[in-house]
Amino acid sequence: MATGRSAIVLAAGKGKRMKSDLPKVLHQINGRAMICLVMDTLDSLGFDRIIVVIGHQGEMVQRELADRNVAFVWQREQLGTGHAVMMAKGTLADFDGITLVALGDMPFVSVDSFRSLLETHERAGAAATCLSAILPDPTGYGRIVRVPDGDLLKEIIEHRDATPDVLKIKEINTGAFCFDNRELFAALDEVGTQNTQKEYYLTDTIKIMHDRGLKVAVVTTSDPDEGLGVNSIDQLEELTRKFAGKC
């Protein structure tokens, strides 16, 4: 049984709002594909294995990353983030360690934030740890619901499924997580599609683990802009300006 640190990068999405047939993660920032920036960050942290989940125009992503030491798995149907991570189950069946999940279209999450996520997870002895951000306008993002009077995480509720009270929360899920690899796939086996999108949400594993009595931690990025997603060409251009000189 292998141990250590693995990473799963989700890169299967089309990105309809990008108004292009190009895979979302291949849109460029300063002449480089977004996923390459994510991979550079992960490479600097020394993972034992990196698995990239591909789907829409996946062959293009494979070619872009051909010179990197990664394994590819396919998500043939777009059934949600939980389903995407499940595609890596076979590849990590012999792995008994920490698995980090990152989004291939979030190139601005820093090395420091990922390192803080990993260190918090290990220090807490958690089954899962989420990287969060606090935004002045959290519209569209999943909300962090903490355990009352504590630093532990109870659940993450997607914007579309949130009540008015939950929508008042300004702390959001960036999409980056650390998991105990065994607990991750055990929880994913219980994830269903009882939500407005009828998809398998990776975030549902948090409540499953909490309800089992497992420790679920959360760490907040010091730069909230790192938690902003790229969902349109306008957002890509805005974030490229904001992070000028860092990519």
C-alpha positions in Angstrom: 0.0 0.0 0.0 1.5 3.3 -1.1 1.5 6.3 1.2 2.3 10.0 0.9 0.5 12.8 -0.9 -1.5 12.6 -4.1 -3.4 15.3 -6.0 -6.4 15.2 -8.2 -6.9 18.1 -10.7 -10.3 18.5 -12.1 -10.0 19.5 -15.8 -13.0 17.9 -17.6 -15.3 21.0 -18.0 -16.2 22.7 -21.2 -16.9 26.1 -19.6 -20.0 27.1 -21.6 -19.7 30.8 -20.6 -16.2 31.1 -22.1 -18.0 31.1 -25.5 -15.4 28.7 -27.0 -15.1 25.0 -27.8 -11.6 25.1 -26.1 -11.5 23.2 -22.8 -11.9 25.8 -20.1 -8.6 24.9 -18.5 -6.7 25.7 -21.7 -7.7 29.3 -21.9 -4.6 31.4 -21.4 -3.1 33.9 -19.0 -0.1 35.7 -20.2 0.4 33.2 -22.9 0.1 30.1 -20.7 -2.8 27.7 -20.2 -4.6 28.1 -16.8 -4.0 24.4 -16.0 -0.2 24.8 -16.5 -0.2 27.5 -13.8 -2.0 25.2 -11.5 0.4 22.3 -12.3 3.4 24.6 -11.6 2.0 25.4 -8.2 1.4 21.7 -7.4 4.8 20.6 -8.7 6.5 22.9 -6.2 4.8 21.1 -3.4 6.2 17.7 -4.2 3.3 15.3 -4.7 3.9 11.6 -5.1 1.2 11.3 -7.7 -0.9 13.8 -9.7 -4.0 12.7 -11.5 -5.8 14.9 -14.0 -9.5 14.3 -14.7 -10.2 15.1 -18.3 -13.4 15.1 -20.4 -14.4 17.8 -23.0 -11.7 17.8 -25.6 -9.5 15.8 -23.2 -7.0 14.9 -25.9 -6.1 18.6 -26.1 -5.4 18.7 -22.3 -3.3 15.6 -22.6 -1.2 17.2 -25.3 -0.7 20.4 -23.2 0.5 18.3 -20.3 2.4 15.7 -22.3 5.8 16.6 -20.7 4.6 16.3 -17.2 4.6 13.3 -14.9 0.8 13.0 -14.5 -1.8 10.2 -14.9 -5.0 10.9 -16.8 -8.5 9.6 -16.1 -11.6 10.3 -18.1 -14.9 11.7 -17.0 -17.0 10.8 -20.1 -20.2 12.4 -18.7 -20.3 15.7 -16.8 -22.2 14.6 -13.7 -20.6 16.9 -11.1 -17.4 17.4 -9.1 -18.0 14.3 -6.9 -18.4 12.2 -10.0 -15.2 13.6 -11.5 -13.2 12.7 -8.4 -14.7 9.2 -8.4 -13.1 8.7 -11.8 -9.7 8.6 -9.9 -10.8 5.9 -7.5 -9.2 3.0 -9.4 -5.9 4.9 -9.8 -5.7 5.6 -6.1 -7.0 2.2 -4.9 -3.6 1.3 -3.5 -3.0 4.7 -2.0 -3.2 5.3 1.8 -2.4 8.9 2.4 -3.5 12.5 1.8 -5.3 13.5 -1.4 -5.5 17.1 -2.4 -8.3 18.1 -4.8 -7.7 21.2 -6.9 -9.6 22.9 -9.8 -7.7 23.2 -13.1 -9.5 26.5 -13.8 -8.4 28.3 -10.6 -4.8 29.3 -11.4 -4.5 32.0 -8.8 -4.5 29.8 -5.7 -1.0 30.3 -4.3 1.7 27.9 -3.1 1.3 29.4 0.3 -2.4 28.7 0.4 -2.0 25.1 -0.7 0.8 24.6 1.8 -1.4 26.1 4.6 -4.2 23.7 3.5 -1.9 20.7 3.7 -0.3 21.7 7.0 -3.7 22.5 8.6 -5.0 19.1 7.5 -2.1 17.2 8.9 -1.9 19.2 12.1 -5.6 18.7 12.8 -5.6 15.0 12.0 -8.7 15.7 9.9 -10.6 13.4 7.5 -11.1 16.5 5.3 -10.0 20.1 5.2 -11.4 22.9 3.0 -9.7 26.0 1.8 -12.1 28.9 2.2 -12.2 32.6 1.3 -14.2 35.5 2.6 -15.7 37.6 -0.2 -17.7 40.8 0.0 -20.0 39.4 -2.6 -20.2 35.6 -2.4 -23.0 35.3 -5.0 -22.7 32.0 -6.9 -20.3 30.3 -4.5 -20.9 27.4 -2.1 -21.1 28.7 1.5 -19.1 27.4 4.4 -21.2 26.4 7.4 -19.1 26.0 10.5 -19.8 24.1 13.7 -21.2 26.7 16.2 -18.4 28.4 18.2 -15.6 26.4 16.6 -13.2 26.2 13.7 -14.5 22.9 12.4 -16.7 22.5 9.3 -20.2 21.2 9.4 -21.2 21.3 5.7 -20.9 23.2 2.5 -24.1 24.4 0.8 -24.1 25.3 -2.8 -25.6 28.7 -3.7 -28.5 27.2 -5.6 -29.5 25.0 -2.7 -29.0 27.6 0.1 -31.7 29.1 2.3 -31.8 32.9 2.7 -30.0 32.6 6.1 -27.2 30.6 4.5 -26.9 33.1 1.7 -25.9 35.7 4.2 -22.7 33.8 4.9 -19.7 35.4 3.2 -17.2 32.6 3.6 -17.1 30.5 0.5 -15.6 27.2 -0.7 -12.7 27.8 -3.1 -12.9 24.2 -4.5 -9.6 23.1 -3.0 -9.6 20.3 -0.4 -7.4 17.9 1.4 -8.8 14.4 2.3 -7.7 11.2 3.9 -7.8 9.2 0.7 -9.7 6.2 2.2 -12.3 8.5 3.8 -12.7 10.5 0.6 -13.8 7.5 -1.5 -15.9 6.0 1.3 -17.9 9.2 1.6 -18.2 9.6 -2.2 -19.9 6.2 -2.3 -22.7 7.8 -0.3 -23.1 11.0 -2.3 -26.4 11.3 -4.2 -28.0 13.8 -6.6 -30.6 15.3 -4.3 -29.9 18.9 -5.4 -31.1 21.5 -7.9 -28.4 20.5 -10.4 -29.1 16.7 -10.0 -25.3 16.3 -9.8 -22.9 14.5 -7.5 -21.3 17.3 -5.5 -17.9 16.7 -4.0 -18.9 19.2 -1.2 -21.5 16.7 0.0 -18.7 14.5 1.4 -18.1 17.2 4.1 -21.5 16.7 5.7 -21.2 12.9 5.3 -17.9 12.9 7.2 -19.2 15.4 9.8 -22.2 13.3 10.5 -20.0 10.2 10.9 -18.2 12.0 13.7 -15.0 12.6 11.7 -13.1 15.8 12.1 -13.5 18.2 9.2 -11.3 21.3 9.3 -11.3 24.6 7.3 -8.5 27.1 6.7 -9.1 30.6 5.1 -6.8 32.0 2.5 -5.2 35.3 3.4 -5.9 36.7 -0.1 -9.7 36.3 -0.8 -9.1 37.0 -4.5 -7.5 33.6 -4.8 -10.9 32.0 -4.3 -12.5 33.7 -7.3 -13.3 31.4 -10.1 -12.9 31.9 -13.9 -16.3 31.4 -15.4 -16.2 33.9 -18.3 -13.7 35.7 -20.6 -14.5 38.9 -18.7 -13.6 37.3 -15.3 -10.4 35.8 -16.9 -9.3 39.2 -18.0 -10.2 40.9 -14.7 -8.3 38.3 -12.7 -5.3 38.4 -15.1 -5.1 42.2 -14.4 -5.5 41.7 -10.7 -2.7 39.1 -10.4 -0.4 40.8 -12.9 3.2 39.9 -12.2 2.2 36.8 -10.2 1.6 34.4 -13.1 
